[in-house]
Amino acid sequence: MKNNVPFVWSSGCEAELQYLKQCLISDPILKPMDPKKDLVLSTDGSVYGLGFCVLQKDDDDDMLHAVKYGVFSTTPHQANYSATTYMDCRRCKDSIRLEDRISRARCMLA
């Protein structure tokens, strides 16, 4: 974006935005989670935030597909922590909480 240049949001821009939104929630980008299957949790972090993706292997193509993903921003206070130590601890904590929720869901379905 440049100064003194008006921003124009056209109907074409809106159509592209709606298309991208649909792509992000549609198969094969995001598949429904099967609580009976194993999960793969992929995480990454920096001083700016944390990201995660929960994956499951599909029986049809034997590939990993995303079933959930998300990000968390760090606060200015958290950004002052040692990035490696804080991010490793936070990712472990969030992974354990997620696994606990999935384990409880599996018990309820059994």
MOMOPE-V703738 format. One record per helix or strand of 2 or more residues. SS is the DSSP state (~ for helix, > for strand). FROM is the first residue (numbers start at 1). TO is the last residue. If there is no record, write none. Layout:
ss->SS from->FROM to->TO
ss->SS from->FROM to->TO
//
This chain:
ss->~ from->11 to->25
ss->> from->40 to->45
ss->> from->49 to->57
ss->> from->64 to->73
ss->~ from->76 to->79
ss->~ from->83 to->109
//
